[in-house]
Amino acid sequence: MSEFPLSGGCLCGGVRYEVTAPPLSAGYCHCTRCQRRTGTAASAQARLAPGSFRIVSGAELVREYRPPDGFLKCFCSNCGGALWSKDAESGEVMSVRLGTFDPGHGIRPQFRTFVTYAAEWEPIPDDGLERFSEGKPR
Amino acid sequence: MLEPPLTGGCLCGGVRFEVTEPLRDAGYCHCTRCQRRTGNAASVSGGIVPGSLRVVSGDELLTD
């Protein structure tokens, strides 16, 4: 994996962030919420080590969608770019969307969660990644 | 494919739409813009016949 901090940001570049420690894990989420949010069959994301995340610029552009349960979904209000999820109670950033990292980060997904709800139009690839019918036990 | 209209919407349900004609095609786009926008490795989209998209509700929630 590459040198830390890793950096990334949204499509318009208004929001930029840093990750200062290796992520705990990374995986694909096939839940229907991630499908609607990304417009794709699954979301790829890295679960961060607590305290390893910092917004470098554009904090005022970040907007949060609060679902009935689960983590807040954070995105850029200027470009609509997906960014990260956040724990509503602690305020901790939990998972950063892999497509927002600058190239060369070296993170590779290791598992697939909520495969029960996988999109019918995109078969899950036979890639050997561990699969979880619901969430990944912690 | 289902008979049109196809229906869909966003995560919160605030925006709902329908597509009244069969899609022309569908495919993945791997450009860096789509990567940053979706947070994924690619975007997947259906190409629509011009004029066949109608916003059913939530038009005021859309921003360009």
Backbone of each chain as ProteinMPNN parsed JSONL, in Angstrom:
{"seq_chain_A": "MSEFPLSGGCLCGGVRYEVTAPPLSAGYCHCTRCQRRTGTAASAQARLAPGSFRIVSGAELVREYRPPDGFLKCFCSNCGGALWSKDAESGEVMSVRLGTFDPGHGIRPQFRTFVTYAAEWEPIPDDGLERFSEGKPR", "coords_chain_A": {"N_chain_A": [[0.836, -1.198, 0.0], [0.311, 2.338, -0.459], [2.039, 5.406, 0.532], [1.253, 7.133, 3.574], [-0.234, 10.279, 4.531], [-3.181, 9.115, 2.756], [-4.965, 10.64, 0.064], [-7.905, 12.341, -1.172], [-11.012, 13.201, -2.884], [-14.022, 14.913, -3.989], [-15.962, 14.964, -7.094], [-16.009, 17.638, -8.187], [-13.91, 18.718, -6.877], [-14.182, 20.39, -4.769], [-14.457, 19.403, -2.192], [-11.969, 18.064, -0.212], [-9.965, 15.505, 1.277], [-8.07, 13.736, 3.838], [-6.587, 10.62, 4.748], [-5.105, 9.167, 7.424], [-4.087, 6.79, 8.369], [-3.69, 3.235, 7.766], [-6.601, 1.786, 6.258], [-9.068, -0.23, 7.99], [-10.357, -2.258, 6.656], [-11.743, -3.213, 3.444], [-14.453, -3.24, 1.137], [-17.206, -4.413, -0.951], [-20.521, -3.185, -0.947], [-23.686, -4.449, -1.373], [-26.235, -3.595, -0.785], [-29.628, -2.328, -1.064], [-29.85, 0.318, -0.488], [-27.317, 1.381, -0.992], [-27.29, 0.908, -3.701], [-29.255, 2.696, -4.698], [-28.142, 5.049, -3.921], [-25.642, 5.288, -5.203], [-26.319, 4.78, -7.791], [-25.504, 2.511, -8.976], [-24.675, -1.061, -9.025], [-23.477, -1.77, -6.667], [-21.616, -0.537, -3.825], [-18.292, 0.499, -3.39], [-16.024, 0.564, -0.77], [-13.878, 1.799, 1.878], [-13.268, 0.861, 5.19], [-12.501, 2.902, 7.839], [-9.792, 3.371, 10.177], [-10.495, 4.418, 13.475], [-10.439, 7.917, 14.033], [-8.686, 8.526, 11.99], [-9.242, 10.236, 9.938], [-9.508, 13.274, 8.085], [-10.898, 16.337, 7.036], [-9.674, 18.306, 4.495], [-10.331, 20.498, 2.896], [-13.33, 22.325, 2.081], [-15.353, 21.61, 3.855], [-17.735, 22.899, 4.33], [-19.252, 22.317, 2.135], [-20.153, 19.762, 2.365], [-22.859, 17.606, 2.555], [-25.381, 15.82, 4.399], [-27.259, 12.876, 4.227], [-29.765, 11.519, 6.131], [-30.669, 8.422, 6.882], [-33.463, 6.298, 7.976], [-32.292, 4.528, 9.766], [-28.97, 3.434, 10.605], [-25.798, 4.516, 9.122], [-25.06, 8.002, 8.404], [-25.233, 9.37, 5.108], [-22.87, 10.919, 3.27], [-22.223, 13.589, 1.051], [-21.082, 15.702, -1.677], [-22.437, 18.903, -1.938], [-22.222, 20.491, -4.092], [-21.366, 19.072, -6.46], [-22.599, 16.648, -6.181], [-21.207, 14.379, -5.714], [-20.519, 11.197, -4.286], [-19.221, 10.592, -1.007], [-18.533, 9.75, 1.845], [-19.497, 7.699, 4.731], [-21.001, 8.291, 7.937], [-21.036, 8.011, 11.464], [-23.879, 8.77, 13.278], [-24.062, 9.357, 15.994], [-21.457, 9.451, 17.194], [-20.15, 11.018, 15.378], [-18.059, 10.163, 13.954], [-16.273, 9.503, 10.975], [-16.935, 6.747, 9.0], [-16.792, 4.931, 6.63], [-15.104, 5.415, 3.621], [-15.775, 6.201, 0.258], [-14.427, 4.251, -2.289], [-13.92, 5.153, -4.897], [-13.366, 7.821, -4.639], [-10.844, 8.238, -3.71], [-7.563, 9.473, -4.425], [-5.562, 8.339, -7.22], [-3.529, 5.344, -6.919], [-3.686, 4.445, -4.326], [-3.714, 1.841, -3.382], [-5.562, 0.27, -2.024], [-7.585, -2.626, -1.779], [-10.667, -4.26, -2.363], [-11.973, -6.737, -0.131], [-14.151, -8.303, 0.484], [-17.72, -8.988, 0.138], [-20.767, -7.542, 1.022], [-24.232, -7.894, 2.108], [-25.205, -9.476, -0.007], [-27.525, -10.812, -0.527], [-29.294, -8.983, -1.52], [-28.42, -8.293, -3.972], [-28.18, -6.646, -7.135], [-30.35, -7.608, -9.746], [-29.634, -7.287, -12.34], [-26.939, -7.294, -12.586], [-24.786, -9.72, -12.356], [-22.983, -11.081, -9.57], [-19.505, -10.972, -9.688], [-17.335, -13.805, -10.197], [-15.128, -13.728, -8.208], [-13.908, -14.709, -6.009], [-13.978, -13.309, -3.613], [-14.857, -13.061, -0.17], [-18.221, -13.647, 0.84], [-21.068, -12.128, 2.341], [-24.313, -12.654, 3.504], [-25.834, -10.757, 4.796], [-24.896, -7.911, 6.691], [-21.349, -7.477, 7.459], [-20.07, -9.351, 10.056], [-18.809, -7.839, 13.022]], "CA_chain_A": [[0.0, 0.0, 0.0], [1.115, 3.543, -0.66], [2.417, 6.216, 1.691], [0.195, 7.884, 4.237], [-1.666, 10.142, 4.36], [-3.855, 9.021, 1.475], [-5.795, 11.818, -0.17], [-9.0, 12.14, -2.115], [-11.984, 14.279, -2.932], [-15.226, 14.719, -4.809], [-15.82, 15.222, -8.529], [-15.689, 19.033, -8.519], [-12.687, 19.095, -6.167], [-14.51, 21.297, -3.677], [-14.186, 18.707, -0.927], [-10.741, 17.271, -0.214], [-9.767, 14.88, 2.585], [-6.882, 12.916, 4.067], [-6.694, 9.455, 5.625], [-3.744, 9.173, 7.959], [-3.669, 5.448, 8.801], [-4.253, 2.218, 6.875], [-7.977, 1.386, 6.54], [-9.226, -1.518, 8.666], [-10.796, -3.232, 5.658], [-12.435, -2.605, 2.302], [-15.352, -4.213, 0.528], [-18.353, -3.97, -1.725], [-21.823, -3.326, -0.308], [-24.721, -4.654, -2.388], [-27.56, -3.281, -0.239], [-30.428, -1.504, -1.974], [-29.579, 1.719, -0.194], [-26.112, 1.751, -1.754], [-27.65, 0.927, -5.126], [-29.963, 3.948, -4.996], [-27.267, 6.172, -3.621], [-24.575, 5.391, -6.198], [-26.826, 4.53, -9.133], [-24.818, 1.324, -9.501], [-25.096, -2.31, -8.39], [-22.833, -1.927, -5.358], [-20.712, 0.545, -3.441], [-16.967, 0.054, -2.929], [-15.633, 1.498, 0.279], [-12.864, 1.401, 2.851], [-13.607, 1.151, 6.579], [-11.337, 3.602, 8.381], [-9.411, 3.299, 11.589], [-11.046, 5.596, 14.167], [-9.559, 9.072, 14.209], [-7.683, 8.635, 10.919], [-9.825, 11.001, 8.833], [-9.491, 14.73, 8.248], [-11.288, 17.137, 5.867], [-8.648, 19.308, 4.198], [-11.029, 21.692, 2.421], [-14.692, 22.158, 1.576], [-16.275, 21.036, 4.852], [-19.039, 23.573, 4.23], [-19.988, 21.765, 0.987], [-20.592, 18.393, 2.634], [-24.236, 17.455, 3.059], [-25.626, 14.491, 4.958], [-28.6, 12.3, 4.175], [-29.958, 10.72, 7.339], [-31.691, 7.387, 6.699], [-34.19, 5.961, 9.216], [-31.334, 3.867, 10.651], [-27.68, 3.282, 9.931], [-24.899, 5.668, 9.039], [-25.38, 9.122, 7.524], [-24.594, 9.301, 3.8], [-22.338, 12.258, 3.056], [-21.915, 13.865, -0.353], [-20.795, 17.109, -1.974], [-23.662, 19.58, -2.362], [-21.988, 21.166, -5.373], [-21.301, 18.148, -7.604], [-23.364, 15.433, -5.913], [-20.316, 13.229, -5.596], [-20.543, 10.394, -3.062], [-17.961, 10.786, -0.282], [-18.29, 8.844, 2.964], [-20.571, 7.524, 5.697], [-20.639, 8.862, 9.243], [-21.853, 7.584, 12.592], [-24.626, 9.951, 13.696], [-23.86, 9.673, 17.41], [-20.074, 9.82, 17.513], [-19.621, 11.946, 14.388], [-16.885, 9.535, 13.325], [-16.387, 9.032, 9.595], [-16.794, 5.292, 9.055], [-16.321, 4.34, 5.384], [-14.894, 6.356, 2.526], [-16.013, 5.545, -1.031], [-13.11, 4.01, -2.909], [-13.74, 5.925, -6.125], [-12.995, 9.206, -4.344], [-9.416, 8.323, -3.378], [-6.647, 9.76, -5.525], [-5.001, 7.082, -7.725], [-2.317, 4.798, -6.311], [-3.875, 4.222, -2.887], [-3.365, 0.451, -3.066], [-6.612, -0.447, -1.286], [-8.305, -3.596, -2.603], [-11.789, -4.86, -1.645], [-11.728, -8.104, 0.352], [-15.394, -9.036, 0.758], [-18.97, -8.419, -0.38], [-21.824, -7.631, 2.029], [-25.637, -7.766, 1.682], [-25.34, -10.056, -1.354], [-28.932, -11.214, -0.67], [-30.043, -7.925, -2.211], [-27.643, -7.908, -5.155], [-28.982, -6.237, -8.296], [-30.615, -8.723, -10.657], [-29.1, -6.969, -13.671], [-25.476, -7.392, -12.614], [-24.35, -10.877, -11.573], [-21.775, -10.87, -8.775], [-18.402, -11.671, -10.369], [-16.746, -14.962, -9.523], [-13.797, -13.188, -7.913], [-13.347, -15.358, -4.818], [-14.101, -12.498, -2.397], [-15.782, -13.607, 0.818], [-19.553, -13.055, 0.705], [-21.933, -12.113, 3.519], [-25.688, -12.447, 3.055], [-26.218, -9.464, 5.372], [-23.684, -7.144, 6.983], [-20.172, -8.216, 7.891], [-19.958, -9.352, 11.524], [-17.611, -7.12, 13.486]], "C_chain_A": [[0.875, 1.255, 0.0], [1.359, 4.282, 0.651], [1.206, 6.936, 2.28], [0.676, 9.3, 4.53], [-2.073, 9.877, 2.902], [-4.724, 10.266, 1.308], [-6.89, 11.498, -1.171], [-9.943, 13.312, -2.089], [-13.122, 13.953, -3.873], [-14.954, 15.082, -6.266], [-15.382, 16.648, -8.831], [-14.421, 19.506, -7.822], [-12.935, 20.03, -5.002], [-14.239, 20.7, -2.306], [-12.925, 17.863, -1.103], [-10.507, 16.726, 1.196], [-8.438, 14.13, 2.633], [-7.222, 11.758, 4.989], [-5.284, 9.137, 6.103], [-3.239, 7.812, 8.426], [-4.294, 4.415, 7.869], [-5.702, 1.887, 7.256], [-8.014, 0.01, 7.199], [-9.575, -2.615, 7.67], [-11.396, -2.471, 4.482], [-13.307, -3.661, 1.657], [-16.426, -3.553, -0.314], [-19.617, -4.16, -0.897], [-22.9, -3.371, -1.389], [-26.119, -4.284, -1.891], [-28.311, -2.338, -1.179], [-30.201, -0.019, -1.719], [-28.346, 2.196, -0.971], [-26.403, 1.773, -3.251], [-28.315, 2.249, -5.503], [-29.053, 5.158, -4.85], [-26.239, 6.381, -4.721], [-25.116, 5.328, -7.62], [-26.168, 3.329, -9.78], [-25.245, 0.096, -8.693], [-24.511, -2.494, -6.99], [-21.95, -0.72, -5.089], [-19.405, -0.054, -2.951], [-16.455, 1.067, -1.913], [-14.606, 0.915, 1.224], [-13.324, 1.806, 4.239], [-12.357, 1.719, 7.267], [-11.042, 3.235, 9.827], [-9.925, 4.562, 12.273], [-10.002, 6.71, 14.304], [-8.581, 9.302, 13.077], [-8.137, 9.512, 9.757], [-9.809, 12.491, 9.133], [-9.966, 15.403, 6.949], [-10.241, 18.233, 5.687], [-9.292, 20.609, 3.727], [-12.453, 21.343, 2.003], [-15.672, 21.561, 2.566], [-17.673, 21.634, 4.726], [-19.878, 23.047, 3.066], [-20.587, 20.396, 1.28], [-22.016, 18.409, 3.177], [-24.468, 16.011, 3.448], [-27.069, 14.084, 4.706], [-28.722, 11.348, 5.354], [-31.047, 9.689, 7.087], [-32.377, 7.074, 8.024], [-33.296, 5.251, 10.232], [-30.014, 3.793, 9.897], [-26.926, 4.588, 9.802], [-25.44, 6.758, 8.103], [-24.615, 8.958, 6.213], [-24.165, 10.706, 3.404], [-21.887, 12.429, 1.609], [-21.646, 15.351, -0.529], [-22.039, 17.766, -2.532], [-23.465, 20.317, -3.682], [-22.059, 20.203, -6.553], [-22.101, 16.872, -7.388], [-22.509, 14.21, -5.712], [-20.437, 12.536, -4.248], [-19.209, 10.552, -2.344], [-17.733, 9.731, 0.806], [-19.546, 8.668, 3.798], [-20.067, 7.956, 7.066], [-21.576, 8.326, 10.311], [-22.532, 8.82, 13.193], [-24.309, 10.347, 15.135], [-22.454, 10.168, 17.698], [-19.533, 10.884, 16.573], [-18.423, 11.393, 13.636], [-17.188, 9.164, 11.874], [-16.037, 7.552, 9.566], [-16.146, 4.729, 7.796], [-16.221, 5.399, 4.304], [-15.04, 5.604, 1.214], [-14.716, 5.457, -1.82], [-12.855, 4.873, -4.134], [-13.341, 7.366, -5.895], [-11.531, 9.357, -3.954], [-8.619, 8.71, -4.622], [-5.966, 8.451, -5.94], [-3.746, 6.654, -6.952], [-2.457, 4.477, -4.842], [-3.601, 2.786, -2.472], [-4.41, -0.337, -2.307], [-7.326, -1.401, -2.24], [-9.444, -4.204, -1.788], [-11.524, -6.331, -1.322], [-13.006, -8.918, 0.53], [-16.572, -8.308, 0.112], [-20.062, -8.615, 0.671], [-23.199, -7.428, 1.386], [-25.874, -8.33, 0.283], [-26.753, -10.603, -1.594], [-29.706, -10.242, -1.559], [-29.369, -7.479, -3.503], [-28.556, -7.611, -6.348], [-29.12, -7.39, -9.272], [-29.922, -8.526, -12.004], [-27.584, -7.039, -13.74], [-25.033, -8.563, -11.746], [-23.067, -10.56, -10.793], [-20.625, -11.632, -9.425], [-17.817, -12.798, -9.514], [-15.294, -14.632, -9.178], [-13.19, -13.762, -6.638], [-13.445, -14.525, -3.548], [-15.136, -13.126, -1.464], [-17.128, -12.875, 0.723], [-20.328, -13.177, 2.019], [-23.356, -11.82, 3.069], [-26.25, -11.134, 3.589], [-24.922, -8.676, 5.603], [-22.544, -8.034, 7.429], [-20.113, -8.175, 9.419], [-18.684, -8.634, 11.961], [-17.097, -7.755, 14.763]], "O_chain_A": [[2.035, 1.219, 0.411], [0.944, 3.843, 1.724], [0.266, 7.295, 1.57], [1.867, 9.509, 4.756], [-1.426, 10.332, 1.959], [-5.161, 10.868, 2.289], [-6.814, 10.521, -1.915], [-9.722, 14.293, -1.379], [-13.183, 12.878, -4.469], [-13.838, 15.464, -6.618], [-14.481, 16.855, -9.644], [-13.907, 20.58, -8.137], [-11.993, 20.424, -4.315], [-13.842, 21.402, -1.376], [-12.828, 17.052, -2.025], [-10.808, 17.394, 2.186], [-7.78, 13.92, 1.613], [-8.04, 11.894, 5.898], [-4.386, 8.872, 5.304], [-2.084, 7.691, 8.835], [-5.32, 4.688, 7.245], [-6.006, 1.723, 8.437], [-7.119, -0.811, 6.999], [-9.146, -3.76, 7.818], [-11.539, -1.249, 4.519], [-12.95, -4.839, 1.629], [-16.542, -2.33, -0.382], [-19.772, -5.177, -0.221], [-23.015, -2.461, -2.21], [-27.103, -4.641, -2.54], [-27.702, -1.638, -1.988], [-30.342, 0.803, -2.624], [-28.347, 3.289, -1.537], [-25.822, 2.573, -3.986], [-27.969, 2.85, -6.52], [-29.186, 6.152, -5.564], [-25.987, 7.514, -5.13], [-24.45, 5.771, -8.555], [-26.261, 3.143, -10.993], [-26.073, 0.199, -7.788], [-25.018, -3.303, -6.213], [-21.586, 0.021, -6.002], [-19.412, -1.013, -2.179], [-16.453, 2.272, -2.165], [-14.478, -0.302, 1.356], [-13.725, 2.949, 4.456], [-11.298, 1.092, 7.271], [-11.928, 2.845, 10.587], [-9.809, 5.657, 11.722], [-8.845, 6.465, 14.646], [-7.725, 10.181, 13.177], [-7.494, 9.533, 8.707], [-10.056, 12.923, 10.259], [-9.476, 15.064, 5.872], [-9.959, 18.992, 6.614], [-8.857, 21.696, 4.109], [-12.741, 20.208, 1.621], [-16.719, 21.054, 2.165], [-18.671, 20.961, 4.984], [-21.082, 23.298, 3.01], [-21.438, 19.919, 0.529], [-22.332, 19.125, 4.127], [-23.845, 15.096, 2.91], [-27.991, 14.863, 4.946], [-27.876, 10.475, 5.548], [-32.229, 10.033, 7.078], [-31.93, 7.528, 9.078], [-33.523, 5.364, 11.437], [-29.955, 4.058, 8.696], [-27.354, 5.627, 10.304], [-26.169, 6.481, 7.15], [-23.486, 8.467, 6.204], [-25.007, 11.585, 3.223], [-21.261, 11.546, 1.024], [-21.942, 16.158, 0.352], [-22.638, 17.263, -3.482], [-24.438, 20.721, -4.318], [-22.739, 20.483, -7.54], [-22.266, 16.089, -8.323], [-23.033, 13.108, -5.554], [-20.458, 13.185, -3.202], [-18.169, 10.637, -2.996], [-16.826, 8.907, 0.686], [-20.534, 9.379, 3.613], [-18.863, 7.982, 7.321], [-22.779, 8.202, 10.081], [-21.868, 9.787, 13.567], [-24.287, 11.533, 15.464], [-22.274, 11.185, 18.368], [-18.576, 11.581, 16.909], [-17.844, 12.069, 12.786], [-18.233, 8.582, 11.581], [-14.978, 7.146, 10.045], [-15.079, 4.119, 7.867], [-17.147, 6.184, 4.101], [-14.505, 4.506, 1.058], [-14.005, 6.446, -1.996], [-11.722, 5.281, -4.389], [-13.008, 8.072, -6.847], [-11.023, 10.476, -3.875], [-8.964, 8.319, -5.737], [-5.806, 7.551, -5.116], [-3.011, 7.481, -6.413], [-1.453, 4.257, -4.164], [-3.284, 2.538, -1.309], [-4.18, -1.499, -1.973], [-7.637, -1.034, -3.373], [-9.231, -4.622, -0.65], [-10.937, -7.066, -2.116], [-12.928, -10.133, 0.712], [-16.447, -7.188, -0.383], [-20.261, -9.728, 1.158], [-23.322, -6.879, 0.292], [-26.627, -7.766, -0.511], [-27.137, -10.833, -2.741], [-30.645, -10.627, -2.256], [-29.696, -6.431, -4.06], [-29.584, -8.264, -6.53], [-28.144, -8.069, -9.591], [-29.656, -9.492, -12.719], [-26.999, -6.869, -14.809], [-24.915, -8.419, -10.529], [-22.182, -9.863, -11.29], [-20.758, -12.827, -9.688], [-17.813, -12.739, -8.285], [-14.36, -15.175, -9.767], [-12.1, -13.363, -6.227], [-13.029, -14.994, -2.488], [-16.155, -13.653, -1.91], [-17.176, -11.657, 0.55], [-20.251, -14.192, 2.712], [-23.593, -10.857, 2.34], [-27.045, -10.475, 2.919], [-23.979, -8.763, 4.817], [-22.747, -9.208, 7.739], [-20.105, -7.097, 10.012], [-17.624, -8.795, 11.356], [-16.097, -7.302, 15.319]]}, "seq_chain_B": "MLEPPLTGGCLCGGVRFEVTEPLRDAGYCHCTRCQRRTGNAASVSGGIVPGSLRVVSGDELLTD", "coords_chain_B": {"N_chain_B": [[-36.721, -7.161, -21.173], [-38.695, -5.058, -19.074], [-41.979, -3.892, -19.916], [-42.311, -0.544, -20.984], [-43.953, 2.12, -19.078], [-40.773, 2.356, -17.489], [-39.916, 2.675, -14.072], [-38.429, 4.69, -11.466], [-36.186, 6.067, -8.929], [-34.607, 8.214, -6.447], [-32.442, 7.648, -3.54], [-33.703, 8.656, -1.138], [-36.263, 8.788, -1.977], [-37.434, 11.106, -2.701], [-37.228, 12.126, -5.286], [-38.824, 10.965, -8.107], [-39.139, 9.133, -11.138], [-40.131, 8.413, -14.563], [-39.601, 6.361, -17.448], [-40.519, 6.366, -20.674], [-40.135, 5.061, -23.056], [-38.53, 2.197, -24.594], [-35.166, 1.564, -23.499], [-32.29, 2.685, -25.305], [-29.781, 1.586, -25.126], [-27.421, 0.175, -22.784], [-24.759, 0.638, -20.472], [-21.43, 0.477, -19.0], [-19.465, 3.114, -17.653], [-16.162, 3.972, -17.316], [-14.739, 6.281, -16.782], [-12.739, 8.832, -15.137], [-14.244, 10.854, -14.084], [-16.779, 9.74, -13.672], [-15.976, 7.896, -11.773], [-15.294, 9.52, -9.551], [-17.704, 10.689, -9.083], [-19.594, 8.696, -8.475], [-18.245, 7.348, -6.536], [-17.309, 4.896, -7.036], [-15.846, 2.252, -9.116], [-16.852, 2.465, -11.629], [-19.556, 3.864, -13.537], [-22.956, 3.008, -14.21], [-25.27, 3.102, -16.755], [-28.376, 3.721, -18.498], [-29.107, 4.427, -21.831], [-31.377, 6.76, -23.007], [-34.249, 7.239, -25.133], [-34.588, 10.359, -26.704], [-36.588, 12.713, -24.978], [-38.038, 10.865, -23.564], [-37.962, 10.746, -20.841], [-39.544, 11.433, -17.799], [-40.063, 13.445, -15.028], [-41.648, 12.445, -12.204], [-42.157, 13.17, -9.565], [-40.754, 15.526, -7.229], [-39.17, 17.309, -8.647], [-38.208, 19.771, -7.829], [-36.187, 19.127, -6.148], [-33.997, 18.442, -7.596], [-30.701, 19.223, -8.572], [-28.337, 20.675, -10.794]], "CA_chain_B": [[-36.914, -5.909, -20.45], [-40.091, -4.734, -18.739], [-42.676, -2.949, -20.79], [-42.358, 0.824, -20.459], [-42.88, 2.907, -18.513], [-39.921, 1.953, -16.379], [-39.98, 3.692, -13.019], [-37.287, 4.689, -10.561], [-36.05, 7.234, -8.085], [-33.383, 8.347, -5.652], [-32.392, 6.929, -2.271], [-34.675, 9.112, -0.144], [-37.594, 8.692, -2.566], [-37.943, 12.441, -3.01], [-37.307, 12.254, -6.742], [-39.321, 9.772, -8.815], [-39.188, 9.391, -12.581], [-40.47, 7.293, -15.421], [-39.03, 6.351, -18.793], [-41.71, 5.92, -21.412], [-39.743, 4.292, -24.243], [-37.432, 1.258, -24.299], [-33.825, 2.152, -23.53], [-31.542, 2.412, -26.543], [-28.656, 0.715, -24.781], [-26.979, 0.393, -21.406], [-23.353, 0.26, -20.378], [-20.589, 0.982, -17.92], [-18.478, 4.146, -17.979], [-15.043, 3.886, -16.376], [-13.966, 7.53, -16.769], [-12.419, 9.293, -13.779], [-15.351, 11.693, -13.627], [-17.788, 8.834, -13.111], [-15.429, 7.313, -10.545], [-15.393, 10.514, -8.469], [-19.113, 11.04, -8.87], [-20.292, 7.586, -7.82], [-17.417, 6.741, -5.497], [-17.084, 3.516, -7.465], [-14.909, 2.081, -10.224], [-17.536, 2.76, -12.878], [-20.978, 4.209, -13.489], [-23.724, 2.185, -15.143], [-26.371, 3.963, -17.191], [-29.172, 3.37, -19.671], [-29.309, 5.518, -22.784], [-32.817, 6.872, -23.256], [-34.737, 7.935, -26.326], [-34.852, 11.757, -26.339], [-37.969, 13.047, -24.638], [-38.77, 9.759, -22.935], [-37.832, 10.811, -19.376], [-40.474, 12.358, -17.156], [-39.965, 13.497, -13.573], [-42.997, 12.252, -11.657], [-42.238, 14.013, -8.366], [-39.478, 15.955, -6.665], [-38.389, 18.108, -9.599], [-37.576, 20.885, -7.112], [-35.023, 18.622, -5.407], [-32.896, 18.2, -8.528], [-29.767, 20.301, -8.889], [-27.436, 20.277, -11.875]], "C_chain_B": [[-38.405, -5.715, -20.168], [-40.686, -3.829, -19.799], [-42.575, -1.552, -20.183], [-43.78, 1.159, -20.005], [-42.086, 2.162, -17.442], [-40.002, 3.054, -15.332], [-38.757, 3.591, -12.125], [-37.245, 5.941, -9.731], [-34.776, 7.188, -7.267], [-33.511, 7.606, -4.323], [-33.482, 7.365, -1.303], [-36.103, 9.04, -0.679], [-38.178, 10.04, -2.957], [-38.108, 12.683, -4.497], [-37.782, 10.93, -7.326], [-39.449, 10.113, -10.29], [-39.775, 8.194, -13.299], [-39.87, 7.482, -16.803], [-40.054, 5.647, -19.681], [-41.404, 5.127, -22.681], [-38.649, 3.301, -23.848], [-36.073, 1.971, -24.374], [-33.136, 1.793, -24.843], [-30.404, 1.434, -26.295], [-28.365, 0.918, -23.295], [-25.539, -0.06, -21.318], [-22.665, 0.903, -19.194], [-19.679, 2.076, -18.448], [-17.403, 4.16, -16.901], [-14.236, 5.179, -16.292], [-13.751, 8.009, -15.327], [-13.539, 10.167, -13.216], [-16.448, 10.826, -13.002], [-17.282, 8.149, -11.839], [-15.616, 8.256, -9.361], [-16.853, 10.798, -8.102], [-19.839, 9.949, -8.085], [-19.546, 7.077, -6.594], [-17.061, 5.298, -5.816], [-16.087, 3.47, -8.626], [-15.539, 2.427, -11.568], [-18.971, 3.173, -12.582], [-21.711, 3.316, -14.479], [-25.017, 2.913, -15.473], [-27.092, 3.388, -18.397], [-29.331, 4.594, -20.557], [-30.782, 5.582, -23.167], [-33.095, 7.529, -24.602], [-35.048, 9.373, -25.92], [-36.337, 11.997, -26.07], [-38.72, 11.984, -23.872], [-38.64, 9.74, -21.415], [-38.8, 11.845, -18.822], [-40.26, 12.294, -15.655], [-41.372, 13.461, -13.01], [-43.193, 13.106, -10.416], [-40.835, 14.417, -7.93], [-38.613, 16.763, -7.6], [-37.616, 19.226, -8.884], [-36.341, 20.444, -6.32], [-33.805, 18.433, -6.3], [-32.017, 19.439, -8.648], [-28.805, 19.793, -9.945], [-25.996, 20.481, -11.42]], "O_chain_B": [[-39.258, -6.159, -20.935], [-39.976, -3.096, -20.487], [-42.741, -1.4, -18.972], [-44.731, 0.548, -20.493], [-42.642, 1.445, -16.61], [-40.141, 4.23, -15.669], [-38.125, 2.539, -12.036], [-38.142, 6.781, -9.804], [-33.976, 6.258, -7.373], [-34.549, 7.017, -4.022], [-34.13, 6.512, -0.697], [-37.055, 9.211, 0.082], [-39.288, 10.111, -3.483], [-39.036, 13.374, -4.917], [-37.19, 9.885, -7.057], [-39.817, 11.23, -10.653], [-39.903, 7.108, -12.733], [-39.661, 8.604, -17.266], [-40.402, 4.487, -19.46], [-42.312, 4.583, -23.309], [-37.923, 3.532, -22.881], [-35.866, 2.858, -25.202], [-33.375, 0.729, -25.414], [-30.101, 0.577, -27.125], [-29.0, 1.742, -22.637], [-25.13, -1.009, -21.987], [-23.225, 1.743, -18.491], [-19.174, 1.979, -19.567], [-17.697, 4.339, -15.72], [-13.124, 5.158, -15.764], [-14.493, 7.633, -14.42], [-13.749, 10.208, -12.003], [-16.974, 11.146, -11.936], [-18.064, 7.855, -10.935], [-16.049, 7.832, -8.289], [-17.174, 11.106, -6.954], [-20.597, 10.232, -7.156], [-20.139, 6.45, -5.716], [-16.567, 4.569, -4.956], [-15.559, 4.495, -9.058], [-14.825, 2.658, -12.544], [-19.521, 2.871, -11.523], [-21.134, 2.91, -15.488], [-25.77, 3.295, -14.577], [-26.509, 2.668, -19.208], [-29.656, 5.678, -20.073], [-31.365, 4.587, -23.598], [-32.272, 8.277, -25.129], [-35.701, 9.595, -24.901], [-37.209, 11.553, -26.817], [-39.897, 12.156, -23.556], [-39.146, 8.826, -20.763], [-38.871, 12.975, -19.303], [-40.273, 11.211, -15.07], [-42.191, 14.334, -13.298], [-44.254, 13.699, -10.223], [-39.857, 13.732, -8.228], [-37.413, 16.89, -7.36], [-36.508, 19.579, -9.288], [-35.548, 21.276, -5.877], [-32.691, 18.279, -5.798], [-32.512, 20.556, -8.803], [-28.493, 18.603, -9.981], [-25.064, 20.208, -12.177]]}, "name": "protein", "num_of_chains": 2, "seq": "MSEFPLSGGCLCGGVRYEVTAPPLSAGYCHCTRCQRRTGTAASAQARLAPGSFRIVSGAELVREYRPPDGFLKCFCSNCGGALWSKDAESGEVMSVRLGTFDPGHGIRPQFRTFVTYAAEWEPIPDDGLERFSEGKPRMLEPPLTGGCLCGGVRFEVTEPLRDAGYCHCTRCQRRTGNAASVSGGIVPGSLRVVSGDELLTD"}
